[in-house]
């Protein structure tokens, strides 16, 4: 079982690939390293700088402090965004949730019965090694709705596609049983 896919009684929750979080962690570490490097440069060359401008220490310290706070706050927002970027597959619909609690709240619902085709695409060696792909869902044309949905960084796309196809087959079978009155004709 893939640890990105959590099955419950009536729905399945799918989380995006962890490589997204690793990118944000690398960005956070990079900003911390820059901040400490600037402060280290200030102390190393303090004797040369202090002759010309005495207030540069306060400026560099303030800049490093602001940079560290910026990095930390955005890292927290990135973690919240990663944890709240979910795909929920219920018995009859797919729900896409993108939320950061403060900055963005997007919910999109797609009817599984309207799904026409599902494709998965991968064009990178790293994407193939870590098994995250782009899944393209094409749905029946409807009014004011885009009929192609691209989902990036989907882990184990074969499992994802099979879950959707399985749910669609169940819906088709239920609707056949519900709307066909006489099965012998």
C-alpha positions as CSV (number, residue, x, y, z in Angstrom):
1,X,0.0,0.0,0.0
2,X,1.3,3.4,-0.9
3,X,1.5,5.8,2.1
4,X,0.1,8.7,0.1
5,X,-3.2,6.9,-0.4
6,X,-5.3,6.5,2.8
7,X,-8.5,4.3,2.4
8,X,-11.5,4.8,4.5
9,X,-14.9,3.3,4.4
10,X,-16.6,5.6,1.9
11,X,-13.7,7.7,0.5
12,X,-10.1,7.7,-0.3
13,X,-7.6,10.5,0.4
14,X,-4.6,11.0,-1.8
15,X,-1.8,13.4,-0.9
16,X,0.7,14.9,-3.3
17,X,4.2,13.5,-3.6
18,X,6.7,14.4,-0.8
19,X,9.2,15.8,-3.4
20,X,7.1,19.0,-3.2
21,X,7.8,19.3,0.5
22,X,11.5,18.5,-0.1
23,X,11.8,21.4,-2.5
24,X,10.3,23.8,0.1
25,X,12.7,22.5,2.8
26,X,15.6,23.1,0.5
27,X,14.5,26.6,-0.2
28,X,14.1,27.2,3.6
29,X,17.6,25.8,4.3
30,X,19.0,28.0,1.5
31,X,17.6,31.1,3.0
32,X,18.9,30.2,6.5
33,X,22.4,29.6,5.0
34,X,22.3,33.0,3.2
35,X,21.3,34.7,6.4
36,X,24.0,33.1,8.5
37,X,26.6,33.7,5.8
38,X,25.8,37.4,5.7
39,X,26.1,37.7,9.4
40,X,29.4,35.7,9.4
41,X,30.8,38.1,6.7
42,X,29.8,41.0,8.9
43,X,31.8,39.6,11.9
44,X,34.8,38.5,9.8
45,X,35.2,41.9,8.2
46,X,34.0,44.0,11.1
47,X,37.4,45.7,11.6
48,X,37.4,47.0,8.0
49,X,33.7,48.0,8.0
50,X,33.5,49.6,11.4
51,X,36.0,52.4,10.4
52,X,33.7,53.6,7.6
53,X,30.1,53.0,8.8
54,X,29.3,52.1,12.4
55,X,25.6,51.5,11.8
56,X,26.1,48.7,9.3
57,X,26.0,46.1,12.1
58,X,22.4,47.1,12.8
59,X,21.4,47.1,9.2
60,X,22.9,43.6,8.5
61,X,21.4,42.3,11.7
62,X,18.0,43.6,10.8
63,X,18.3,42.2,7.3
64,X,19.3,38.8,8.6
65,X,16.5,38.8,11.2
66,X,13.9,39.7,8.6
67,X,15.3,37.1,6.2
68,X,15.1,34.4,8.9
69,X,11.5,35.3,9.8
70,X,10.5,35.4,6.2
71,X,12.0,31.9,5.6
72,X,10.4,30.5,8.7
73,X,6.9,31.9,8.1
74,X,6.9,30.8,4.5
75,X,8.1,27.4,5.5
76,X,5.2,27.0,7.9
77,X,2.8,28.2,5.1
78,X,4.4,25.7,2.7
79,X,4.0,22.8,5.1
80,X,0.4,23.7,5.7
81,X,-0.2,24.0,2.0
82,X,1.4,20.6,1.4
83,X,-0.7,18.9,4.1
84,X,-3.9,20.6,2.8
85,X,-3.4,19.8,-0.9
86,X,-5.6,16.8,-1.1
87,X,-7.6,14.7,-3.6
88,X,-10.6,12.9,-2.1
89,X,-12.3,10.2,-4.1
90,X,-15.8,9.4,-2.9
91,X,-18.2,7.0,-4.4
92,X,-19.5,9.5,-7.0
93,X,-17.1,12.4,-7.2
94,X,-13.5,13.5,-7.0
95,X,-12.8,16.5,-4.7
96,X,-9.7,18.6,-5.2
97,X,-8.7,20.7,-2.1
98,X,-6.0,23.3,-2.2
99,X,-5.8,25.3,1.0
100,X,-3.3,27.3,3.0
101,X,-5.8,28.3,5.8
102,X,-5.1,32.0,5.3
103,X,-4.1,32.8,1.7
104,X,-6.0,30.3,-0.5
105,X,-9.0,28.0,-0.2
106,X,-10.0,26.2,-3.4
107,X,-12.3,23.3,-3.7
108,X,-13.1,21.7,-7.0
109,X,-15.6,18.8,-7.4
110,X,-15.5,16.6,-10.5
111,X,-18.2,14.0,-11.1
112,X,-16.6,10.5,-11.7
113,X,-19.3,9.6,-14.1
114,X,-18.3,12.5,-16.4
115,X,-14.7,11.3,-16.6
116,X,-14.0,10.3,-20.2
117,X,-10.3,9.4,-20.1
118,X,-7.4,9.4,-17.8
119,X,-3.8,9.6,-18.9
120,X,-0.5,9.8,-17.0
121,X,2.6,11.5,-18.3
122,X,6.2,11.6,-17.0
123,X,9.1,13.3,-18.8
124,X,11.9,13.4,-16.3
125,X,14.3,10.8,-15.0
126,X,13.7,12.0,-11.4
127,X,10.0,11.8,-11.8
128,X,10.3,8.2,-12.9
129,X,12.7,7.3,-10.2
130,X,10.5,8.8,-7.4
131,X,7.3,7.7,-9.1
132,X,5.4,11.0,-9.4
133,X,3.7,11.8,-12.6
134,X,1.2,14.2,-14.2
135,X,-2.2,12.8,-14.4
136,X,-4.5,14.3,-17.0
137,X,-8.3,13.8,-16.5
138,X,-10.6,14.5,-19.4
139,X,-14.2,15.0,-18.7
140,X,-17.4,15.5,-20.8
141,X,-17.8,19.0,-22.0
142,X,-20.1,21.1,-19.8
143,X,-21.1,24.7,-19.7
144,X,-18.3,27.1,-18.4
145,X,-16.2,24.2,-17.2
146,X,-12.7,23.4,-18.5
147,X,-12.9,19.8,-19.7
148,X,-9.2,18.9,-19.0
149,X,-7.8,18.7,-15.5
150,X,-4.1,18.3,-15.0
151,X,-2.9,17.0,-11.6
152,X,0.8,17.4,-10.9
153,X,3.0,15.4,-8.6
154,X,0.6,12.4,-8.2
155,X,2.4,9.5,-6.5
156,X,1.8,6.1,-7.9
157,X,-0.4,7.2,-10.8
158,X,-1.3,3.6,-11.8
159,X,-3.1,3.1,-8.4
160,X,-4.8,6.5,-8.7
161,X,-6.1,5.7,-12.2
162,X,-7.3,2.3,-11.2
163,X,-9.2,3.7,-8.2
164,X,-11.0,6.2,-10.4
165,X,-11.8,3.5,-13.1
166,X,-13.0,1.2,-10.4
167,X,-15.3,3.8,-8.9
168,X,-16.6,4.7,-12.4
169,X,-17.4,1.1,-13.2
170,X,-19.4,0.8,-9.9
171,X,-21.4,4.0,-10.8
172,X,-22.2,2.7,-14.3
173,X,-23.3,-0.7,-12.9
174,X,-25.5,1.0,-10.2
175,X,-27.1,3.3,-12.8
176,X,-27.7,0.3,-15.1
177,X,-29.4,-1.6,-12.3
178,X,-31.4,1.5,-11.2
179,X,-32.7,2.6,-14.6
180,X,-33.2,-0.7,-16.5
181,X,-36.6,-2.0,-15.5
182,X,-36.8,-5.3,-17.4
183,X,-33.4,-6.9,-17.8
184,X,-34.7,-9.6,-20.2
185,X,-35.5,-7.1,-23.0
